[in-house]
């Protein structure tokens, strides 16, 4: 009896469900109406498979960074100069920043090139979070310098004053998160780190919720050029100490960079970290290797265009042949550099017009080295 009841329930259920299922899929009217109201038709189904292949075959995605950062502008400028469809298309991608860009390069489909910081490899090696990272990533060239900006409330006079205070290091994965974290850790400044967008953090500084923000990007950055200053708010000096001699260089924030925040003729000493144009270490004779190799060819061949207006002035800091301690150059880039003449001004801008700035960095570094030798801790 129980079996009969179960069979009756099952039959009733099937009998009710069949018309319902049919009513969700049935369509009335002519075939043209059915096509319009049905599921989306793929490009292949309408004989556009060739366009799909053309759109993807030589498209290179480049992970830039946050909208208010300098890296995303560089990615956009590369797209503007190097676009040569269907031979090459460069897609700039808004991302979370230096740390996140490396993970995007390793894991995110469509990312072939990234802009990150020179100190990122050491950070991953120290944390052990990415296995064999030095074998999986290569660099094309050392990029420009990102300056460390530490902007604080009036009562904060030195970096040490931030100990125990809330300090924003921008969003997780950003250059501020990376380099700022390394800076504070090496100097043993135990601030209360918070990770929110720094444009929001600046507003929280006005109310006293946050004592300062750490922002690591190329100067001048819109975050500060467009910021309405509060009385007493200021940039902190960030001296190049012995703990920071591996990747970092001395530099300055000037009144020319931020006329609304630094008095005319004055400057604030800080440190900078080189950026890196990096790629995944694809094996030769693979499709992804060939795609990145073509990107390298276009980048090197058109490099001189980046160092002219209207492009960012920091392009003039870049020399394609500069080495980078701890990093290995991508094979296709190494081969192209080996073929180029080494005379000044020739061969993809190998001797870029940033020599004066490089010399200034060396002079400041030598001054610091002389001071550190005569004033040991």
Secondary structure by P-SEA (a helix, b strand, c coil): caaaaaaaaaaaaaaaaaaaaaaaccccccaaaaaaaccccccccccaaaaaaaacccbbbbbccccccaaaaaaaaaaaaccccccbbbbbbbcccaaaaaaaaaccccccbbbbbcaaaaaaaaaccccccccccccccbbbbbbbbbbbccccccccccccbbbbcccccccccaaaaaaaaaaccccccccccaaaaaaaaaaccccbbbbbcccccccccccccccccbbbbbcccccccccbbbbbcccccccccccccbbbbbbbbbbbbcccccccccaaaaaaaaaaaaaaaaccccccccccccccccccccccccccccaaaaaaaaaccccccccccccccaaaaaaaaaaaaaaaaaaaaaccc
